[in-house]
Amino acid sequence: RKGGQIRFSVNQTTDLEKKFETHKYLSPNERKLLAARVKLTEKQVKTWFQNRRAKWRRLK
């Protein structure tokens, strides 16, 4: 398994959370744009959203 756990910066988390408030799911294009903006890979953004939706479902 490549990589490992990375900690997102406060700014990255804030940006991701803002997007999550309005969009629980991202289109591939939205994901690409968001990844570029927060300087993460698309895969990292995809995984963040998967984990965030799981957390959201748990807390609902």
C-alpha positions, 0 to 999 in steps of 0.5 A: 500500500503506497503512501500512508495517512496524511494530515490535511491543513486547516485551509484544506479541511475548511475548503472541503467542508464548505463544499461538502455543506452544499454538495455531498457528492462531487462530479468527476469535474468538480472533484478535479477542480476542487483537488487543484484548488486545495492542492490534493490529488483527486483520489485524496479528495474522493476518499475525503468525501467518502469518509466525510459522508460516512461520518455524516451518516453516523451523526445524522 
